[in-house]
Amino acid sequence: MKSIATFAENLIAMKKFITLVAAGVLAIATASSKGYENPTGKEFPILGWYSIQHGGVTPERFKEMRECGFNISFSTYPTKEDMAAVLDAAKGSGVKVMVSTYDLPDNTTEVVNYLKHYNNIAGWFLRDEPTAHCFADLRAFRDRVEAADSSRMTYLNLFPYWVDANALGTDSYEEYVQRFSDEVDLPYISYDCYPVVKWDGRVQLRPGYYENLEIIRNVARSKNKPFWAFTLSTSHGDYPVPTREHLRIQAFSDLAYGAQCIQYFTYYTPVNTGEPWTYHDGPINAMRNRAPVYDLVKEQNREIQNLSKVFLGAEAVDVWHTGQIPRGTTVLPADALPKPFTSIEADGQGVLVSHLVNGKKEYLMILNRDIDNAQTVTMERSSDTYRITPDGKQHKTTPDEGRSVKVAPADYLLYRIK
């Protein structure tokens, strides 16, 4: 009887062990979402918020969006049937669609199963700018989506640094980003921050813009995740109608910090709802015609794709600043530059210097942070480098012939160093 009792005890213990192992496997499976995959394949992802609107969805509009250089479209539509019509209209355009419908949160499985057969879905939208109080519900939402379709990403966007920590539900902005990464656990971090503002009668950069980039980059690197960032392309409130320089300082600062998607707010100009949210002249204006910003965005997006071999998959292993050092950033040390660079100086307010690594290749990017004035950048190098121009071509330069270069406002120099 004792042996039988012992066998029974062992069997119970084994069952408990198997149950614990199974629970552990399930916990691991649900603790982290699928690994990051670029939703646009070999292209650098460029996403347009508030894109083609309900009631005006046509294949021609998606072709127009693609012509502007976008490969992801994002807007919210009333029903899953409306969303299906959008996906049908986008077929063959080269633009994927981030799915968002009013009933996706409450009828997640039904909506996902209805639409998931479309091969031009970029992902599933959860919500915009959540506080920490929403993280548990968003995690459950994410799990419902992934249970129905684990082949696409889930997508949401975080607040910028200037939102009060108490409003975010955390003790600091950095804690907010870290908790989001741990608790909602998407395979990347996306956030918005619009730095070009008109204050005191002049257009300037927000003082904490680069500090926000530093926090996002540092948390993303610590979690081994990429991050997505924004460029403001539509005027409203204190934000001016963007110029070429305004667009470039945002996109190329983000890329210098290692961003893996550039998102524009907005593509279409929203219908005016009264101050302070009266919108003006995005790429497609309120009359649904191309505004001047359309061509500026088109030019910039083409340039980003030309440089996708540099930026897509790149990690910013070091980012420094010279001159007037922005808040929360790191001054360029005298001996920190990767070879063959030995020194970099600028004659104006200062530059951003980024050391990018992409596979076996390494790059150095020097960005003029001044949106109003050109700066002359003087560089010392111990050997030849290859300068990469906006068309993506490489040109060998000797230390003497490329020693001093005048860099236009919000423009950059890009070199392959290995």
C-alpha positions in Angstrom: 0.0 0.0 0.0 2.9 2.3 0.8 4.4 1.9 -2.7 1.0 2.6 -4.2 0.6 5.7 -2.1 4.1 6.8 -3.0 3.4 6.2 -6.7 0.2 8.3 -6.3 2.1 11.1 -4.5 4.8 11.0 -7.3 2.1 11.2 -10.0 0.4 14.1 -8.3 3.8 15.9 -8.0 4.6 15.2 -11.7 1.2 16.6 -12.7 1.9 19.7 -10.6 5.3 20.0 -12.2 3.8 19.7 -15.7 1.2 22.2 -14.9 3.8 24.7 -13.6 5.9 24.2 -16.7 2.9 24.7 -19.0 2.0 27.8 -17.0 5.5 29.1 -17.4 5.6 28.4 -21.1 2.2 30.2 -21.4 3.5 33.1 -19.4 6.6 33.4 -21.6 4.4 33.2 -24.7 2.2 36.0 -23.6 4.8 38.1 -21.8 6.3 39.4 -25.0 4.8 40.0 -28.3 6.4 38.8 -31.5 9.7 40.1 -32.5 10.0 43.3 -34.5 9.6 42.9 -38.3 9.7 45.9 -40.6 6.1 46.0 -42.1 7.4 47.4 -45.4 10.1 44.8 -46.1 13.2 46.3 -47.8 11.8 49.8 -47.9 12.2 52.3 -45.0 8.8 52.6 -43.4 7.2 56.1 -43.9 3.7 56.4 -42.4 1.1 59.1 -42.9 -1.4 59.8 -40.1 -4.8 61.0 -40.9 -4.4 59.9 -44.4 -7.2 59.1 -46.9 -10.5 59.9 -45.3 -13.8 58.0 -45.2 -16.0 59.0 -48.0 -13.0 59.9 -50.3 -11.3 56.5 -50.5 -10.2 55.7 -54.1 -7.3 53.8 -55.7 -6.2 57.1 -57.2 -5.8 58.7 -53.7 -3.6 55.8 -52.7 -1.5 56.2 -55.8 -1.1 59.9 -55.0 0.0 59.0 -51.5 2.5 56.6 -52.8 3.8 59.2 -55.2 4.5 61.4 -52.2 6.7 58.6 -50.8 4.5 57.0 -48.2 4.2 53.3 -47.8 1.9 53.1 -44.8 -1.5 54.8 -44.5 -3.2 55.3 -41.2 -6.7 56.6 -40.5 -9.7 55.3 -38.5 -12.8 54.1 -40.3 -16.3 53.4 -38.9 -16.7 49.6 -39.6 -14.9 46.5 -40.7 -16.7 46.7 -44.0 -15.4 50.3 -44.5 -11.9 49.1 -43.7 -12.2 46.3 -46.2 -13.1 48.8 -48.9 -10.0 50.8 -47.9 -7.8 47.7 -48.2 -9.3 47.0 -51.6 -8.7 50.5 -52.8 -5.0 50.3 -51.6 -4.3 47.1 -53.5 -1.4 47.4 -55.9 -0.5 51.0 -54.8 2.5 50.1 -52.8 0.9 51.6 -49.7 0.1 49.2 -46.8 -2.7 50.1 -44.3 -2.6 50.3 -40.5 -6.0 48.9 -39.6 -8.2 51.0 -37.2 -12.0 50.8 -36.8 -14.3 52.1 -34.1 -15.2 48.6 -33.1 -11.8 47.0 -33.1 -11.3 47.4 -29.3 -14.6 45.8 -28.4 -15.0 43.3 -31.2 -11.3 42.5 -31.7 -11.5 38.8 -32.8 -14.5 39.4 -35.1 -12.8 42.4 -36.9 -9.4 40.8 -37.1 -10.8 37.6 -38.5 -12.9 39.5 -41.0 -9.9 41.4 -42.4 -6.7 39.4 -41.8 -6.7 37.7 -45.2 -5.7 41.0 -46.8 -2.0 40.9 -47.6 -1.6 44.7 -47.6 -2.2 45.1 -43.8 0.7 46.8 -42.0 -0.7 46.2 -38.5 -3.5 46.8 -36.1 -4.0 50.0 -34.2 -4.5 50.0 -30.4 -4.8 53.7 -29.5 -2.9 57.0 -29.4 -1.1 58.6 -26.5 -2.1 56.4 -23.5 -1.3 57.1 -19.9 0.2 54.4 -17.7 -3.3 53.8 -16.3 -4.2 52.3 -19.7 -1.3 49.9 -20.0 -3.1 46.8 -18.5 -6.1 47.2 -20.8 -3.8 47.8 -23.8 -1.8 44.7 -23.0 -5.1 42.7 -23.0 -6.1 44.4 -26.3 -2.7 43.5 -27.8 -3.1 39.9 -26.6 -6.6 39.6 -28.2 -5.2 40.9 -31.5 -2.2 38.6 -31.5 -4.4 35.6 -30.6 -6.4 36.3 -33.9 -3.4 37.4 -36.0 0.2 37.0 -34.8 1.7 37.7 -38.3 1.3 41.6 -38.1 2.3 44.2 -35.6 0.1 46.0 -33.1 0.6 49.7 -33.1 0.3 52.7 -30.8 2.0 55.9 -30.1 3.3 57.5 -26.8 3.1 61.0 -25.5 6.1 63.4 -25.8 8.2 64.5 -22.9 6.4 67.8 -22.0 3.3 66.0 -20.7 3.3 66.2 -16.9 4.4 63.0 -15.2 1.4 63.0 -12.9 -0.9 63.1 -15.9 1.1 60.2 -17.4 0.6 58.2 -14.2 4.3 57.9 -13.4 7.0 59.6 -11.5 8.9 60.6 -14.6 8.7 60.5 -18.4 11.4 57.9 -18.6 9.5 55.7 -16.2 6.4 56.1 -18.5 8.4 54.9 -21.5 10.0 52.0 -19.6 6.7 50.8 -18.1 5.1 50.9 -21.5 7.8 48.8 -23.0 7.6 46.3 -20.2 3.9 46.2 -19.5 2.3 46.5 -23.0 5.5 45.0 -24.5 5.3 45.9 -28.2 8.4 45.0 -30.1 9.2 48.7 -30.7 8.5 52.1 -29.2 6.7 54.8 -31.1 6.2 58.4 -29.8 5.4 61.8 -31.0 7.2 65.1 -30.4 6.8 68.2 -32.5 9.8 70.4 -31.9 9.3 73.3 -34.3 7.1 76.0 -32.6 6.4 79.7 -33.0 7.0 81.3 -29.6 7.7 84.9 -28.7 7.2 85.9 -32.3 9.9 83.6 -33.8 10.1 80.0 -34.9 12.4 77.9 -32.7 13.1 74.4 -31.5 11.6 73.2 -28.2 14.4 73.1 -25.6 13.7 69.5 -24.7 13.4 68.0 -28.2 16.8 66.2 -28.1 16.3 65.2 -24.5 13.1 63.4 -25.6 15.1 61.6 -28.3 17.8 60.7 -25.8 15.2 59.1 -23.5 13.4 57.2 -26.2 16.7 56.0 -27.7 18.1 54.9 -24.4 15.1 53.0 -23.3 14.7 51.3 -26.7 18.4 50.3 -26.7 18.1 48.9 -23.1 15.1 46.8 -24.2 16.8 45.8 -27.5 13.9 47.4 -29.5 13.8 49.9 -32.4 11.8 53.1 -32.1 9.6 55.1 -34.5 9.4 58.9 -34.5 7.4 61.7 -36.0 7.6 64.8 -38.2 5.0 67.5 -38.1 3.7 68.3 -41.6 0.5 70.3 -40.8 0.2 73.6 -39.1 -2.0 74.1 -36.0 -1.8 76.0 -32.8 1.8 77.2 -32.1 3.1 75.1 -35.0 3.8 77.0 -38.2 3.3 75.8 -41.7 6.4 73.7 -42.1 9.3 74.8 -44.4 11.8 72.5 -45.9 14.1 73.2 -42.9 11.4 72.4 -40.4 10.7 69.0 -42.0 14.3 68.1 -42.3 15.4 69.0 -38.7 12.8 66.6 -37.4 13.2 63.6 -39.8 17.0 63.7 -40.0 17.5 64.3 -36.3 15.3 61.2 -35.7 17.3 59.2 -38.2 20.5 60.3 -36.6 19.3 58.9 -33.3 18.4 55.6 -35.0 14.6 55.9 -35.7 13.3 53.0 -37.8 10.1 54.7 -39.1 9.3 58.3 -39.9 5.7 59.2 -39.3 4.0 62.4 -40.5 1.2 64.2 -38.7 -0.8 64.7 -40.9 -1.1 63.7 -44.6 -4.6 65.1 -45.1 -5.4 68.4 -43.4 -8.1 67.7 -40.8 -11.4 69.6 -41.0 -11.0 72.7 -38.8 -12.6 72.3 -35.4 -11.8 75.7 -34.0 -8.8 77.1 -32.1 -6.4 76.0 -31.0 -6.8 73.0 -33.3 -7.3 74.8 -36.5 -5.2 73.0 -39.1 -3.6 74.5 -42.1 -2.1 73.2 -45.3 -0.8 69.7 -44.7 0.5 67.9 -47.8 -3.1 67.5 -48.9 -5.1 70.6 -47.9 -8.6 70.9 -46.6 -9.9 71.1 -50.1 -8.3 67.8 -50.8 -5.7 69.3 -53.2 -2.0 69.2 -53.1 -0.5 72.0 -51.0 3.2 73.2 -51.2 4.1 70.9 -48.3 3.2 67.9 -50.5 6.2 68.5 -52.7 8.5 69.2 -49.7 7.5 65.9 -48.1 7.8 64.1 -51.4 11.4 65.3 -51.8 12.3 64.3 -48.3 10.7 60.9 -48.5 12.6 60.2 -51.7 15.8 61.1 -50.0 15.1 58.9 -47.0 14.5 55.9 -49.4 17.7 56.8 -51.3 19.5 56.4 -48.0 17.6 53.3 -46.7 20.8 51.2 -47.0 22.3 53.5 -44.3 19.3 54.0 -42.0 17.1 50.9 -42.3 18.3 48.5 -39.6 20.9 51.0 -38.3 21.7 51.5 -34.6 23.0 54.8 -33.3 25.7 53.5 -31.0 26.8 57.0 -30.0 25.2 60.5 -30.4 27.0 63.7 -29.4 26.5 67.4 -29.7 28.8 70.4 -30.1 28.5 74.1 -29.5 25.4 75.1 -27.5 24.7 71.7 -26.0 20.9 70.9 -25.9 19.4 69.9 -22.6 19.8 66.3 -21.7 22.4 65.4 -24.4 26.1 64.5 -24.4 28.9 66.8 -25.4 31.3 65.4 -28.1 34.4 64.3 -26.2 37.8 65.1 -27.7 38.8 61.5 -28.3 35.4 59.8 -28.9 35.1 59.9 -32.6 35.4 56.7 -34.6 38.3 56.4 -36.9 39.4 58.0 -39.2 37.7 61.1 -37.7 39.8 62.9 -35.1 37.9 66.2 -34.6 34.7 67.9 -35.7 34.0 71.6 -35.2 31.3 74.0 -36.4 31.3 77.8 -36.5 27.7 78.3 -35.4 25.4 77.1 -32.7 26.7 73.5 -33.0 26.0 70.2 -34.7 24.7 66.8 -33.9 27.2 64.0 -34.5 26.0 60.4 -34.8 27.9 57.1 -35.1 25.6 54.7 -36.9 26.3 50.9 -37.2 24.4 48.8 -39.8 25.6 45.3 -40.0 29.3 45.4 -40.9 29.1 49.0 -42.1 29.6 52.1 -40.1 28.7 55.7 -40.8 29.2 59.1 -39.3 26.4 61.7 -39.6 26.8 65.4 -38.9 23.6 67.4 -38.7 23.3 71.2 -38.6 20.9 71.8 -35.7 20.3 75.4 -36.8 17.0 75.8 -38.8 17.9 79.4 -39.8 21.6 79.6 -40.5 24.3 77.6 -42.4 27.3 76.4 -40.5 30.8 75.6 -41.7 31.9 72.2 -40.4 35.6 71.6 -40.1 36.8 68.0 -39.8 40.1 66.3 -39.2 40.5 62.8 -40.6 43.5 60.4 -40.7 42.5 58.8 -44.0 40.0 58.8 -46.8 36.3 58.5 -46.3 33.3 58.1 -48.5 30.8 60.9 -48.5 27.2 59.7 -49.2 25.0 62.3 -51.1 21.2 62.6 -50.9 20.8 60.4 -53.9 22.5 57.5 -52.1 25.7 57.6 -54.1 29.2 57.4 -52.5 32.1 59.7 -53.3 35.6 59.1 -52.1 37.0 62.2 -50.3 40.5 62.8 -49.0 41.2 64.5 -45.7 42.3 67.7 -47.5 39.6 68.1 -50.1 36.7 67.6 -47.7 38.2 69.4 -44.6 35.7 72.3 -44.4 32.1 72.1 -45.7 29.4 74.6 -45.5 26.2 72.9 -44.3 22.8 74.5 -45.0 20.3 75.0 -42.2 18.9 71.6 -41.0 21.1 69.8 -43.5 23.6 67.1 -42.9 26.9 65.4 -44.0 27.0 61.6 -44.1 30.1 59.5 -44.4 30.8 55.8 -44.6 33.8 55.0 -42.4 33.9 51.2 -42.6 
